[in-house]
């Protein structure tokens, strides 16, 4: 994450056109503690904080970014069912 934020501060000629990040905290928490463990919510909150940090860094740099969230696992519940 720090590397991507550093890239945002490079000039146009040096800045990569594409950067990808893999946030594995929720995945790891689910496999370590189970699908309904409180650690999953804690990991989700931490990833949300990190994404906000990235977004704010892009705004400070004056660069518009696009975020795409993908998940390779789903157990059939909606997001609101996880945040009880």
N, C-alpha and C positions, 0 to 999 in steps of 0.2 A: 504494500500500500504506500509506504513512504517513497518508494521508487517512482510510482505513478505520479504522486504529488510533485516530486522533483521534476519529472518530465513536463508537467503543466507549466512550469516556470521557464522552460527553454524557449528560445526564439523559434519562429515558424520553421526555419530550415533544419533545425536540430530535433524538434519535437516529433516523436512517433505519431503516425496518423491513427494507429490503433493500439490499444492496450487492453489486456484482459486480466481479470482478477478471479481467483477462486476462493470463496469464503467457505471453509470446511467446518466451522465450529458447530453448526447445527447438526450436520451429518455425523460428525464425531460424537457429539453428545447423545444423539439418538442411538447410535450403535453401542456406546459405552453404558448408558444409563437406562435405555428403553424409550419407547415413543411418547410416553406421558410424563417423563421426568421433568422436574422443575429446571434442570440444567438446560433443557431445550429452550425455554423461555429466556433464560439468562443469556444464552448464546445468541438468540434472535435479537435481543436488545443490544448486545455488543456489536453485532454486524450492522444493525440499524445506525448505531453511533458512528461506525467507521464509514458507512456510505454517506452520512451527513457530513463528515469531515472531508471526504473526497469532493462532494458537491460544493461545499463552501470554498475549498481550495480552487476549484475551477472558476467559481464566481470571482474570487480575488484576482485570479490570473486573467479574467476577461475572456475565458474560453467556454464555449457552449459544448457540453458533453451529452451523450445519450447513455442511459443505463438500461441494460437488459438483464432481467433476472430469470434464470432457468433452474429447474430442479429435476433431477433424474429419478427421484423416488416420490411416491405418493401412496398414502394408505387409504384414500377415499374420503378423508375428512376435509372440510373447508378450513380456511385460516381462522375464522371466528370460533370454530370448535376447539382449536388449540389454545386460544386465549381466554379460557374460562376463568 
